[in-house]
Amino acid sequence: MSGVRIARAGTPEVIAASDGRLTLSVPIQIKRRGGRKLITLPTGEAAQPRPWDLTATPMQMALAKGHRWLAMLESGQAKSIKALAARQKIDNSYMCRLLNLTTLAPDIVAAILDDTLPQNVTVHELAISPPVLWEEQRERIGGVGEAL
C-alpha cells in the first residue's frame, strides 16, 4: 500500500526497498491561498499554478462578459441590447459599457488577459467611450500599449 507523507524539512532522496519498490521523498509545504492549495518547494518558490486554478480578475471578467454579450447579439440570440439587458436583469448602460471593451486594441486585450496592465488602469477608463483608433486608446491609458 502506498502512502503520502509530507516532509517539511530535509533534502529530496530516493529510498530503494528490498522488493524493488522505490520511495521518493520530496520536502514540500502545502499552503492555502484564497481557498486553494499551493505547493511550496524547499527553496521557498511556489510551484506554477495550473491555468484552471487561476481566478479571473474583474477586468478579465468584464472583457469576457462583453464578448459573450456581443456574440449573443451577433448570432441573433437577442434582438437588441435593451432586450438582452432585460434578459440578463442588468441596466443597458452597464451592458453598453462592457460591450465597448470588445473594441479595444489587441495588445490592450492581451495585457488584460495576461494581467499585465498597470494597476492604475481601471475598467471604467477602458469602457467609457473608448476612442475608435487604437493609437488613441493606448495614449488614453498612458501609452501602455506601446510598452507591451
DSSP file (Angstrom, degrees, kcal/mol; ACC not computed):
  #  RESIDUE AA STRUCTURE BP1 BP2  ACC     N-H-->O    O-->H-N    N-H-->O    O-->H-N    TCO  KAPPA ALPHA  PHI   PSI    X-CA   Y-CA   Z-CA
    1    1 A M              0   0    0      0, 0.0     2,-0.3     0, 0.0     0, 0.0   0.000 360.0 360.0 360.0 133.5    0.0    0.0    0.0
    2    2 A S        -     0   0    0      2,-0.0     2,-0.3     0, 0.0     0, 0.0  -0.690 360.0-174.6 -96.2 149.8    1.4    3.4   -0.9
    3    3 A G        -     0   0    0     -2,-0.3     2,-0.5     2,-0.0     0, 0.0  -0.935  21.6-126.8-137.8 161.2    1.0    6.4    1.3
    4    4 A V        -     0   0    0     -2,-0.3     2,-0.4     2,-0.0    -2,-0.0  -0.951  23.5-178.2-113.4 124.5    1.8   10.1    1.0
    5    5 A R        -     0   0    0     -2,-0.5     2,-0.8     2,-0.0    -2,-0.0  -0.970  21.8-137.9-117.5 137.0    3.9   11.7    3.7
    6    6 A I        -     0   0    0     -2,-0.4     2,-0.6    21,-0.1    19,-0.0  -0.849  14.4-154.0 -98.4 111.4    4.6   15.4    3.6
    7    7 A A  B     -a   27   0A   0     -2,-0.8    21,-1.2    19,-0.6     3,-0.1  -0.752   8.0-169.9 -85.4 120.0    8.3   16.0    4.5
    8    8 A R        +     0   0    0     -2,-0.6     2,-0.3    19,-0.2    -1,-0.2   0.704  67.5  15.5 -85.7 -20.7    8.5   19.5    5.9
    9    9 A A  S    S+     0   0    0      2,-0.1     2,-0.2    17,-0.0    19,-0.1  -0.938  89.2  58.6-145.7 166.3   12.3   19.7    6.0
   10   10 A G  S    S-     0   0    0     -2,-0.3     3,-0.0    17,-0.1    -3,-0.0  -0.630  77.3 -60.6 111.4-168.8   15.3   17.9    4.6
   11   11 A T        -     0   0    0     -2,-0.2    -2,-0.1    15,-0.1    14,-0.0  -0.842  54.6 -93.4-116.9 154.0   16.6   17.1    1.2
   12   12 A P        +     0   0    0      0, 0.0     2,-0.3     0, 0.0    14,-0.2  -0.375  52.2 172.4 -63.2 143.2   15.0   15.0   -1.6
   13   13 A E  E     -B   25   0B   0     12,-2.1    12,-3.3     2,-0.0     2,-0.5  -0.993  30.8-136.2-151.9 156.4   16.0   11.4   -1.6
   14   14 A V  E     -B   24   0B   0     -2,-0.3     2,-0.5    10,-0.2    10,-0.2  -0.967  19.1-163.6-114.6 127.6   15.2    8.1   -3.2
   15   15 A I  E     -B   23   0B   0      8,-3.2     8,-2.8    -2,-0.5     2,-0.5  -0.955   6.9-150.5-115.6 123.8   14.9    5.0   -1.0
   16   16 A A  E     -B   22   0B   0     -2,-0.5     6,-0.2     6,-0.2     2,-0.2  -0.803  10.0-148.6 -95.3 130.6   15.0    1.6   -2.6
   17   17 A A    >   -     0   0    0      4,-3.2     3,-1.5    -2,-0.5     6,-0.0  -0.538  26.3-111.6 -91.0 163.1   13.2   -1.3   -0.9
   18   18 A S  T 3  S+     0   0    0      1,-0.3    -1,-0.1    -2,-0.2    -2,-0.0   0.753 116.0  58.4 -67.6 -23.8   14.3   -4.9   -1.0
   19   19 A D  T 3  S-     0   0    0      2,-0.1    -1,-0.3     1,-0.0    -3,-0.0   0.345 124.4 -98.9 -89.5   9.0   11.3   -5.9   -3.1
   20   20 A G  S <  S+     0   0    0     -3,-1.5     2,-0.1     1,-0.3    -2,-0.1   0.335  79.2 134.9  96.1  -6.8   12.3   -3.4   -5.9
   21   21 A R        -     0   0    0     -5,-0.1    -4,-3.2     1,-0.0     2,-0.4  -0.460  43.5-144.9 -74.8 148.8    9.9   -0.6   -4.9
   22   22 A L  E     -B   16   0B   0     -6,-0.2     2,-0.5    -2,-0.1    -6,-0.2  -0.923   5.7-157.6-113.6 140.5   11.3    3.0   -4.9
   23   23 A T  E     -B   15   0B   0     -8,-2.8    -8,-3.2    -2,-0.4     2,-0.6  -0.980   7.0-156.7-117.3 125.1   10.2    5.7   -2.4
   24   24 A L  E     -B   14   0B   0     -2,-0.5     2,-0.6   -10,-0.2   -10,-0.2  -0.892   4.6-163.0-103.3 124.5   10.7    9.3   -3.5
   25   25 A S  E     +B   13   0B   0    -12,-3.3   -12,-2.1    -2,-0.6   -19,-0.1  -0.936  14.1 170.8-111.1 115.8   10.9   11.8   -0.6
   26   26 A V        -     0   0    0     -2,-0.6   -19,-0.6   -14,-0.2     2,-0.5  -0.978  29.4-134.3-126.4 117.0   10.5   15.4   -1.6
   27   27 A P  B     +a    7   0A   0      0, 0.0     2,-0.3     0, 0.0   -19,-0.2  -0.586  41.9 153.0 -74.4 121.8   10.1   18.0    1.1
   28   28 A I        -     0   0    0    -21,-1.2     2,-0.4    -2,-0.5    13,-0.2  -0.896  34.9-138.6-137.9 167.7    7.2   20.4    0.3
   29   29 A Q  E     -C   40   0C   0     11,-2.3    11,-3.5    -2,-0.3     2,-0.6  -0.990  10.2-149.0-127.2 141.2    4.8   22.6    2.1
   30   30 A I  E     +C   39   0C   0     -2,-0.4     2,-0.3     9,-0.2     9,-0.2  -0.953  21.6 180.0-111.4 120.2    1.1   22.9    1.2
   31   31 A K  E     -C   38   0C   0      7,-3.2     7,-3.7    -2,-0.6     2,-0.5  -0.867  26.7-123.6-118.0 151.7   -0.4   26.3    1.9
   32   32 A R  E     +C   37   0C   0     -2,-0.3     2,-0.5     5,-0.2     5,-0.2  -0.842  28.7 178.4 -96.0 127.1   -3.9   27.6    1.4
   33   33 A R  E >  S-C   36   0C   0      3,-3.4     3,-1.6    -2,-0.5    -2,-0.0  -0.954  72.4 -21.6-130.0 111.1   -4.2   30.7   -0.8
   34   34 A G  T 3  S-     0   0    0     -2,-0.5     3,-0.1     1,-0.3    -1,-0.1   0.860 127.8 -49.5  60.2  37.3   -7.6   32.1   -1.5
   35   35 A G  T 3  S+     0   0    0      1,-0.3     2,-0.3     0, 0.0    -1,-0.3   0.414 121.4 103.0  83.9  -3.2   -9.3   28.7   -0.7
   36   36 A R  E <  S-C   33   0C   0     -3,-1.6    -3,-3.4    17,-0.0     2,-0.4  -0.799  74.0-114.7-112.2 155.2   -6.8   26.9   -3.0
   37   37 A K  E     -C   32   0C   0     -2,-0.3     2,-0.4    -5,-0.2    -5,-0.2  -0.739  28.0-166.3 -90.5 135.6   -3.9   24.7   -2.1
   38   38 A L  E     -C   31   0C   0     -7,-3.7    -7,-3.2    -2,-0.4     2,-0.5  -0.985  13.4-139.6-124.1 128.0   -0.5   26.0   -3.2
   39   39 A I  E     -C   30   0C   0     -2,-0.4     8,-2.6    -9,-0.2     2,-0.5  -0.758  16.0-163.2 -90.2 127.8    2.6   23.8   -3.1
   40   40 A T  E     -CD  29  46C   0    -11,-3.5   -11,-2.3    -2,-0.5     6,-0.2  -0.948  11.2-140.0-112.6 128.3    5.8   25.5   -1.9
   41   41 A L    >   -     0   0    0      4,-2.7     3,-2.2    -2,-0.5   -13,-0.2  -0.327  31.2 -99.7 -80.7 165.9    9.2   23.9   -2.6
   42   42 A P  T 3  S+     0   0    0      0, 0.0    -1,-0.1     0, 0.0   -14,-0.1   0.775 121.9  61.9 -58.9 -26.4   12.1   23.8   -0.1
   43   43 A T  T 3  S-     0   0    0      2,-0.1     3,-0.1     1,-0.1    -3,-0.0   0.594 118.5-111.1 -75.1  -9.1   13.7   26.7   -1.8
   44   44 A G  S <  S+     0   0    0     -3,-2.2     2,-0.2     1,-0.4    -1,-0.1   0.273  77.9 126.4  97.3 -10.9   10.7   28.9   -1.0
   45   45 A E        -     0   0    0     -5,-0.1    -4,-2.7     1,-0.1    -1,-0.4  -0.556  58.7-123.4 -82.9 148.3    9.4   29.2   -4.6
   46   46 A A  B     -D   40   0C   0     -6,-0.2    -6,-0.2    -2,-0.2     2,-0.1  -0.646  25.0-109.1 -90.1 145.2    5.9   28.2   -5.3
   47   47 A A        -     0   0    0     -8,-2.6    -8,-0.1    -2,-0.3    -1,-0.1  -0.396  47.4 -91.5 -66.2 149.8    5.1   25.6   -8.0
   48   48 A Q        -     0   0    0      1,-0.1    -1,-0.1    -2,-0.1     2,-0.1  -0.453  44.3-123.5 -66.3 129.0    3.5   27.0  -11.1
   49   49 A P        -     0   0    0      0, 0.0    -1,-0.1     0, 0.0     5,-0.1  -0.399  24.5-109.9 -71.7 151.4   -0.3   27.1  -10.8
   50   50 A R    >>  -     0   0    0      1,-0.1     3,-1.9    -2,-0.1     4,-0.5  -0.498  29.3-113.2 -75.5 150.9   -2.4   25.3  -13.5
   51   51 A P  G >4 S+     0   0    0      0, 0.0     3,-0.9     0, 0.0    -1,-0.1   0.842 117.0  53.0 -57.0 -34.4   -4.3   27.6  -15.8
   52   52 A W  G 34 S+     0   0    0      1,-0.2    -2,-0.0     3,-0.0     0, 0.0   0.575 100.0  63.7 -79.6  -7.6   -7.7   26.4  -14.4
   53   53 A D  G <4 S+     0   0    0     -3,-1.9     2,-0.3     2,-0.1    -1,-0.2   0.577  84.5  92.9 -87.2 -10.4   -6.6   27.1  -10.8
   54   54 A L  S << S-     0   0    0     -3,-0.9     2,-0.3    -4,-0.5     0, 0.0  -0.636  71.3-137.4 -86.4 138.9   -6.3   30.8  -11.5
   55   55 A T        -     0   0    0     -2,-0.3     2,-0.1     1,-0.1    -2,-0.1  -0.743  25.6-111.1 -93.1 145.1   -9.2   33.1  -10.8
   56   56 A A        -     0   0    0     -2,-0.3    -1,-0.1     1,-0.1    57,-0.1  -0.440  27.8-121.4 -74.5 145.2  -10.1   35.8  -13.3
   57   57 A T     >  -     0   0    0     55,-0.2     4,-2.4    -2,-0.1     5,-0.2  -0.407  28.8-106.7 -77.2 161.8   -9.6   39.4  -12.4
   58   58 A P  H  > S+     0   0    0      0, 0.0     4,-2.3     0, 0.0     5,-0.2   0.874 122.7  53.5 -57.5 -36.7  -12.5   41.8  -12.5
   59   59 A M  H  > S+     0   0    0      2,-0.2     4,-2.2     1,-0.2     5,-0.2   0.909 109.2  47.9 -65.4 -41.1  -11.1   43.3  -15.7
   60   60 A Q  H  > S+     0   0    0      2,-0.2     4,-2.3     1,-0.2    -1,-0.2   0.886 111.4  50.8 -65.7 -38.9  -10.9   39.9  -17.4
   61   61 A M  H  X S+     0   0    0     -4,-2.4     4,-2.6     2,-0.2    -2,-0.2   0.904 109.6  50.2 -65.3 -40.9  -14.5   39.1  -16.3
   62   62 A A  H  X S+     0   0    0     -4,-2.3     4,-2.4     2,-0.2    -2,-0.2   0.917 111.1  48.8 -63.4 -43.2  -15.7   42.3  -17.7
   63   63 A L  H  X S+     0   0    0     -4,-2.2     4,-2.2     2,-0.2    -2,-0.2   0.910 111.9  49.4 -62.2 -43.0  -14.0   41.6  -21.0
   64   64 A A  H  X S+     0   0    0     -4,-2.3     4,-2.6     2,-0.2    -2,-0.2   0.910 110.4  50.1 -64.1 -42.9  -15.4   38.1  -21.1
   65   65 A K  H  X S+     0   0    0     -4,-2.6     4,-2.8     2,-0.2     5,-0.2   0.930 109.8  51.3 -60.6 -45.3  -18.9   39.4  -20.4
   66   66 A G  H  X S+     0   0    0     -4,-2.4     4,-2.2     1,-0.2    -2,-0.2   0.918 112.8  44.6 -59.0 -44.7  -18.6   42.0  -23.2
   67   67 A H  H  X S+     0   0    0     -4,-2.2     4,-2.2     2,-0.2    -1,-0.2   0.880 112.8  51.4 -69.3 -37.0  -17.5   39.4  -25.7
   68   68 A R  H  X S+     0   0    0     -4,-2.6     4,-1.9     2,-0.2    -2,-0.2   0.933 112.5  45.9 -64.0 -44.4  -20.2   36.9  -24.7
   69   69 A W  H  X S+     0   0    0     -4,-2.8     4,-2.2     1,-0.2    -2,-0.2   0.882 111.1  52.5 -67.1 -37.7  -22.9   39.5  -25.0
   70   70 A L  H  X S+     0   0    0     -4,-2.2     4,-2.9    -5,-0.2     5,-0.2   0.917 108.7  50.6 -62.6 -42.0  -21.6   40.6  -28.4
   71   71 A A  H  X S+     0   0    0     -4,-2.2     4,-2.0     1,-0.2     6,-0.3   0.882 109.3  51.5 -62.8 -37.9  -21.7   37.0  -29.6
   72   72 A M  H  X>S+     0   0    0     -4,-1.9     5,-1.4     2,-0.2     6,-1.3   0.889 112.7  45.5 -66.1 -38.6  -25.3   36.7  -28.4
   73   73 A L  H ><5S+     0   0    0     -4,-2.2     3,-0.6     4,-0.2    -2,-0.2   0.922 114.4  47.3 -69.4 -43.9  -26.2   39.9  -30.3
   74   74 A E  H 3<5S+     0   0    0     -4,-2.9    -2,-0.2     1,-0.2    -1,-0.2   0.824 110.9  51.7 -68.9 -30.9  -24.4   38.9  -33.5
   75   75 A S  H 3<5S-     0   0    0     -4,-2.0    -1,-0.2    -5,-0.2    -2,-0.2   0.615 114.0-114.8 -81.7 -11.6  -25.8   35.4  -33.5
   76   76 A G  T <<5S+     0   0    0     -3,-0.6    -3,-0.2    -4,-0.6    -4,-0.1   0.526  79.8 126.8  90.4   6.3  -29.4   36.6  -33.2
   77   77 A Q  S   <S+     0   0    0     -5,-1.4     2,-0.4    -6,-0.3    -4,-0.2   0.779  82.1  32.1 -65.0 -24.6  -30.0   35.1  -29.7
   78   78 A A  S    S-     0   0    0     -6,-1.3    -2,-0.3    -5,-0.1    -1,-0.1  -0.994  71.7-150.2-132.4 140.5  -31.0   38.6  -28.7
   79   79 A K  S    S-     0   0    0     -2,-0.4     2,-0.3     1,-0.2    -1,-0.1   0.789  77.4  -1.7 -80.5 -28.5  -32.7   41.2  -30.9
   80   80 A S     >  -     0   0    0      1,-0.1     4,-2.3    -4,-0.0     5,-0.2  -0.965  69.9-105.0-155.1 167.2  -31.3   44.3  -29.2
   81   81 A I  H  > S+     0   0    0     -2,-0.3     4,-2.8     1,-0.2     5,-0.2   0.897 120.6  53.8 -63.3 -40.0  -29.1   45.5  -26.4
   82   82 A K  H  > S+     0   0    0      1,-0.2     4,-2.1     2,-0.2    -1,-0.2   0.915 110.3  45.6 -62.3 -43.8  -32.2   46.5  -24.5
   83   83 A A  H  > S+     0   0    0      2,-0.2     4,-2.1     1,-0.2    -1,-0.2   0.901 114.4  48.1 -66.9 -40.6  -33.8   43.1  -24.8
   84   84 A L  H  X S+     0   0    0     -4,-2.3     4,-2.4     2,-0.2    -2,-0.2   0.900 110.7  51.0 -67.2 -40.3  -30.5   41.3  -23.8
   85   85 A A  H  X>S+     0   0    0     -4,-2.8     5,-2.4     1,-0.2     4,-0.7   0.899 110.2  50.1 -63.6 -39.8  -30.0   43.6  -20.8
   86   86 A A  H  <5S+     0   0    0     -4,-2.1     3,-0.5    -5,-0.2    -1,-0.2   0.906 111.1  48.8 -64.8 -40.2  -33.6   42.8  -19.7
   87   87 A R  H  <5S+     0   0    0     -4,-2.1    -2,-0.2     1,-0.2    -1,-0.2   0.877 114.2  45.2 -66.5 -37.1  -33.0   39.1  -20.0
   88   88 A Q  H  <5S-     0   0    0     -4,-2.4    -1,-0.2    -5,-0.1    -2,-0.2   0.545 110.3-126.7 -82.1  -7.2  -29.7   39.4  -18.1
   89   89 A K  T  <5 +     0   0    0     -4,-0.7     2,-0.3    -3,-0.5    -3,-0.2   0.908  69.1 117.2  60.0  46.0  -31.5   41.6  -15.5
   90   90 A I  S   <S-     0   0    0     -5,-2.4    -1,-0.2    -6,-0.1     2,-0.2  -0.871  73.4 -86.9-132.8 168.5  -28.9   44.4  -15.7
   91   91 A D     >  -     0   0    0     -2,-0.3     4,-1.9     1,-0.1     3,-0.4  -0.543  30.3-132.4 -76.6 139.8  -29.0   48.0  -16.8
   92   92 A N  H  > S+     0   0    0      1,-0.2     4,-2.5    -2,-0.2     5,-0.2   0.819 106.0  58.6 -64.4 -28.8  -28.5   48.6  -20.6
   93   93 A S  H  > S+     0   0    0      2,-0.2     4,-2.0     1,-0.2    -1,-0.2   0.889 105.7  49.5 -68.0 -36.0  -25.9   51.3  -19.9
   94   94 A Y  H  > S+     0   0    0     -3,-0.4     4,-2.1     2,-0.2    -2,-0.2   0.924 111.5  49.1 -64.2 -44.2  -23.8   48.8  -18.0
   95   95 A M  H  X S+     0   0    0     -4,-1.9     4,-2.3     1,-0.2    -2,-0.2   0.912 109.6  51.7 -62.3 -42.5  -24.1   46.4  -20.8
   96   96 A C  H  X S+     0   0    0     -4,-2.5     4,-1.5     1,-0.2    -1,-0.2   0.896 107.8  52.5 -61.6 -40.6  -23.1   49.1  -23.4
   97   97 A R  H  X S+     0   0    0     -4,-2.0     4,-0.6     1,-0.2    -1,-0.2   0.928 111.9  44.7 -62.3 -44.1  -20.0   49.9  -21.3
   98   98 A L  H >< S+     0   0    0     -4,-2.1     3,-0.7     1,-0.2     4,-0.3   0.828 108.4  57.4 -71.9 -29.7  -18.9   46.3  -21.3
   99   99 A L  H >< S+     0   0    0     -4,-2.3     3,-1.5     1,-0.2    -1,-0.2   0.825  96.7  65.0 -65.5 -30.0  -19.6   45.9  -25.0
  100  100 A N  H >< S+     0   0    0     -4,-1.5     3,-1.8     1,-0.3    -1,-0.2   0.795  88.0  69.0 -61.1 -27.5  -17.2   48.8  -25.6
  101  101 A L  G X< S+     0   0    0     -3,-0.7     3,-1.3    -4,-0.6    -1,-0.3   0.725  85.2  69.6 -64.9 -19.9  -14.4   46.6  -24.3
  102  102 A T  G <  S+     0   0    0     -3,-1.5    -1,-0.3    -4,-0.3    -2,-0.2   0.584  92.6  58.9 -74.8  -7.5  -14.8   44.5  -27.4
  103  103 A T  G <  S+     0   0    0     -3,-1.8    -1,-0.2    -4,-0.2    -2,-0.2   0.320  79.5 122.5-101.2   7.9  -13.4   47.4  -29.5
  104  104 A L  S <  S-     0   0    0     -3,-1.3    30,-0.1     1,-0.1    28,-0.0  -0.316  73.5 -91.7 -72.0 153.9  -10.0   47.6  -27.6
  105  105 A A    >>  -     0   0    0     29,-0.2     4,-2.3     1,-0.1     3,-0.6  -0.294  36.4-116.4 -60.0 145.5   -6.7   47.2  -29.4
  106  106 A P  H 3> S+     0   0    0      0, 0.0     4,-2.5     0, 0.0     5,-0.2   0.851 114.4  52.7 -56.5 -37.4   -5.4   43.6  -29.5
  107  107 A D  H 3> S+     0   0    0      2,-0.2     4,-1.8     1,-0.2     5,-0.1   0.831 108.9  49.8 -70.7 -29.4   -2.3   44.4  -27.4
  108  108 A I  H <> S+     0   0    0     -3,-0.6     4,-2.0     2,-0.2    -1,-0.2   0.900 111.1  49.5 -71.8 -40.7   -4.5   46.0  -24.7
  109  109 A V  H  X S+     0   0    0     -4,-2.3     4,-2.5     2,-0.2    -2,-0.2   0.917 110.6  50.7 -61.4 -43.1   -6.8   42.9  -24.7
  110  110 A A  H  X S+     0   0    0     -4,-2.5     4,-2.5     1,-0.2    -1,-0.2   0.892 109.0  51.4 -62.0 -39.5   -3.6   40.7  -24.4
  111  111 A A  H  X>S+     0   0    0     -4,-1.8     5,-2.7     2,-0.2     6,-0.8   0.864 109.8  50.0 -66.5 -35.2   -2.4   42.8  -21.5
  112  112 A I  H ><5S+     0   0    0     -4,-2.0     3,-0.7     3,-0.2    -2,-0.2   0.940 113.4  45.2 -65.7 -46.4   -5.8   42.4  -19.8
  113  113 A L  H 3<5S+     0   0    0     -4,-2.5    -2,-0.2     1,-0.2    -1,-0.2   0.855 116.5  44.9 -67.6 -34.8   -5.7   38.6  -20.3
  114  114 A D  H 3<5S-     0   0    0     -4,-2.5    -1,-0.2    -5,-0.2    -2,-0.2   0.522 108.3-127.5 -83.5  -5.5   -2.1   38.4  -19.1
  115  115 A D  T <<5S+     0   0    0     -3,-0.7    -3,-0.2    -4,-0.5    -4,-0.1   0.907  71.4 126.7  57.4  45.9   -2.9   40.7  -16.2
  116  116 A T      < +     0   0    0     -5,-2.7    -4,-0.2    -6,-0.1    -5,-0.1   0.305  28.6 117.1-114.1   6.5    0.0   43.0  -17.1
  117  117 A L  S    S-     0   0    0     -6,-0.8    -9,-0.0     1,-0.1    28,-0.0  -0.472  79.0 -94.6 -68.8 146.7   -1.9   46.3  -17.3
  118  118 A P    >   -     0   0    0      0, 0.0     3,-1.7     0, 0.0    -1,-0.1  -0.278  33.2-115.9 -58.8 150.6   -0.7   48.9  -14.7
  119  119 A Q  T 3  S+     0   0    0      1,-0.3    -2,-0.1    -3,-0.1    -3,-0.0   0.749 111.0  64.9 -62.1 -25.4   -2.7   48.9  -11.6
  120  120 A N  T 3  S+     0   0    0     21,-0.1     2,-0.5     2,-0.1    -1,-0.3   0.622  80.4  92.9 -77.6 -10.5   -4.0   52.4  -12.2
  121  121 A V    <   -     0   0    0     -3,-1.7     2,-0.2     4,-0.0    20,-0.0  -0.733  62.6-169.6 -85.6 124.3   -5.9   51.4  -15.4
  122  122 A T     >  -     0   0    0     -2,-0.5     4,-1.6     1,-0.1     5,-0.2  -0.680  37.6-113.5-112.4 165.2   -9.5   50.6  -14.5
  123  123 A V  H  > S+     0   0    0     -2,-0.2     4,-2.7     1,-0.2     5,-0.3   0.889 117.6  59.4 -59.4 -39.2  -12.4   49.0  -16.3
  124  124 A H  H  > S+     0   0    0      1,-0.2     4,-1.9     2,-0.2    -1,-0.2   0.913 104.0  49.0 -57.9 -45.4  -14.1   52.4  -16.1
  125  125 A E  H  4 S+     0   0    0      1,-0.2    -1,-0.2     2,-0.2    -2,-0.2   0.881 117.4  41.2 -62.6 -38.2  -11.3   54.1  -18.0
  126  126 A L  H  < S+     0   0    0     -4,-1.6    -2,-0.2     1,-0.1    -1,-0.2   0.816 118.0  44.7 -79.8 -31.0  -11.4   51.4  -20.7
  127  127 A A  H  < S+     0   0    0     -4,-2.7     2,-0.8    -5,-0.2    -2,-0.2   0.731  89.0  87.3 -91.9 -23.5  -15.1   51.0  -21.0
  128  128 A I  S  < S-     0   0    0     -4,-1.9   -31,-0.1    -5,-0.3    -1,-0.1  -0.697 117.5 -38.9 -85.1 111.3  -16.4   54.6  -21.1
  129  129 A S  S    S-     0   0    0     -2,-0.8    -1,-0.2     1,-0.1    -2,-0.1   0.883  76.0-158.0  41.8  63.5  -16.4   55.9  -24.6
  130  130 A P        -     0   0    0      0, 0.0    -1,-0.1     0, 0.0     7,-0.1  -0.428  25.0-102.4 -67.4 143.6  -13.1   54.3  -25.8
  131  131 A P        -     0   0    0      0, 0.0     6,-0.1     0, 0.0    -2,-0.0  -0.280  21.4-131.1 -61.6 152.0  -11.6   56.0  -28.8
  132  132 A V  S    S+     0   0    0     -3,-0.1     2,-0.3     4,-0.1     3,-0.0   0.893  88.7  74.8 -72.7 -40.5  -12.1   54.3  -32.1
  133  133 A L  S  > S-     0   0    0      1,-0.1     4,-1.7   -28,-0.0     3,-0.2  -0.578  77.0-141.7 -78.7 133.6   -8.4   54.5  -33.1
  134  134 A W  H  > S+     0   0    0     -2,-0.3     4,-2.3     1,-0.2     5,-0.2   0.846 100.7  57.6 -63.6 -35.3   -6.2   52.0  -31.3
  135  135 A E  H  > S+     0   0    0      1,-0.2     4,-2.2     2,-0.2    -1,-0.2   0.902 106.8  48.9 -62.3 -39.6   -3.3   54.5  -31.0
  136  136 A E  H  > S+     0   0    0      2,-0.2     4,-2.4    -3,-0.2    -1,-0.2   0.853 108.1  54.3 -68.3 -34.0   -5.7   56.9  -29.2
  137  137 A Q  H  X S+     0   0    0     -4,-1.7     4,-1.4     2,-0.2    -2,-0.2   0.927 109.2  48.4 -62.3 -43.8   -6.7   54.1  -26.9
  138  138 A R  H  <>S+     0   0    0     -4,-2.3     5,-3.0     1,-0.2     6,-0.9   0.907 112.6  47.8 -63.0 -42.3   -3.1   53.5  -26.0
  139  139 A E  H ><5S+     0   0    0     -4,-2.2     3,-1.7     3,-0.2    -1,-0.2   0.888 106.0  59.2 -64.6 -39.0   -2.5   57.2  -25.4
  140  140 A R  H 3<5S+     0   0    0     -4,-2.4    -1,-0.2     1,-0.3    -2,-0.2   0.834 108.6  43.6 -61.5 -33.7   -5.6   57.4  -23.2
  141  141 A I  T 3<5S-     0   0    0     -4,-1.4    -1,-0.3    -3,-0.2    -2,-0.2   0.154 133.4 -86.3-100.4  20.6   -4.3   54.8  -20.8
  142  142 A G  T < 5S-     0   0    0     -3,-1.7    -3,-0.2     1,-0.2    -2,-0.2   0.800  72.9 -63.4  89.0  30.5   -0.9   56.3  -20.7
  143  143 A G  S >><S+     0   0    0     -5,-3.0     4,-0.9    -6,-0.1     3,-0.6   0.759  86.7 146.3  69.5  23.1    0.9   54.7  -23.7
  144  144 A V  H >>  +     0   0    0     -6,-0.9     3,-0.8     1,-0.2     4,-0.7   0.891  64.3  59.1 -61.0 -40.9    0.5   51.3  -22.1
  145  145 A G  H >4 S+     0   0    0      1,-0.3     3,-0.5     2,-0.2    -1,-0.2   0.809  99.3  57.8 -61.1 -31.2    0.1   49.5  -25.5
  146  146 A E  H <4 S+     0   0    0     -3,-0.6    -1,-0.3     1,-0.2    -2,-0.2   0.836 107.0  47.8 -69.0 -31.8    3.5   50.8  -26.7
  147  147 A A  H <<        0   0    0     -4,-0.9    -1,-0.2    -3,-0.8    -2,-0.2   0.585 360.0 360.0 -84.6  -9.8    5.3   49.1  -23.8
  148  148 A L    <<        0   0    0     -4,-0.7    -1,-0.2    -3,-0.5    -2,-0.1   0.491 360.0 360.0 -76.8 360.0    3.5   45.8  -24.2
